[in-house]
């Protein structure tokens, strides 16, 4: 039975999409069958895996509207063992369209629950907000990974996100677990980076992944080629960080 993991943080620029794309690719090369769902209207995970966003005709929007089945919205990618349900800018409209629907928080859950038997991992790349799209992702998931960048405002907003997770647990999804807090954009030369790591590990000890994602030029370049870091430069620090994260997650879920 597969596991559904949302990658969420309402702050932008913390490495959500970078993590979604590269964790999916890393799990794929470690021979796990992975589905990545792009639930962000910016559609960066879609372009990050080599799809042309403008050409996406069926994806997360149609899935949430229930006008297509999950199977009809899945697209194969060039990454080994990785499929994607792509996004398009029209996903922006979904929050307004779902607002007066019954059970609006369960649209994604109802659409993808049966896919758990077909994949080892289903990853959901969330939008940088705590709106209805992210709520749908958290309601549909077994667990959530929270990326935190090693910068000054890192912990700002984390309390708000953890409260959202608590209220989703209480109201919509009692099974929702925190898979882990993932420290990203770490630069060992910066005192601030090291302080953030210490602070997060001190407050959240067991919840923090051992793997830390370091700042890496290649990691920043890969999306402009529509490739994961595994395909773009497997020998880079970024690739070894994400492979290490994938191994840590696999070990945790044995």
Secondary structure as UniProt FT lines:
FT   STRAND          3..7
FT   HELIX           16..29
FT   TURN            30..31
FT   STRAND          34..39
FT   TURN            41..42
FT   HELIX           44..48
FT   TURN            49..50
FT   HELIX           53..55
FT   HELIX           60..65
FT   HELIX           70..73
FT   STRAND          74..76
FT   TURN            80..81
FT   STRAND          82..85
FT   HELIX           89..93
FT   HELIX           94..98
FT   TURN            99..100
FT   TURN            102..103
FT   HELIX           104..106
FT   HELIX           107..112
FT   HELIX           113..117
FT   STRAND          121..126
FT   HELIX           132..140
FT   STRAND          143..149
FT   TURN            152..157
FT   HELIX           158..171
FT   TURN            174..175
FT   STRAND          177..184
FT   TURN            188..189
FT   HELIX           191..204
FT   HELIX           205..207
FT   HELIX           217..222
FT   HELIX           223..225
FT   HELIX           229..232
FT   TURN            234..235
FT   HELIX           237..252
//
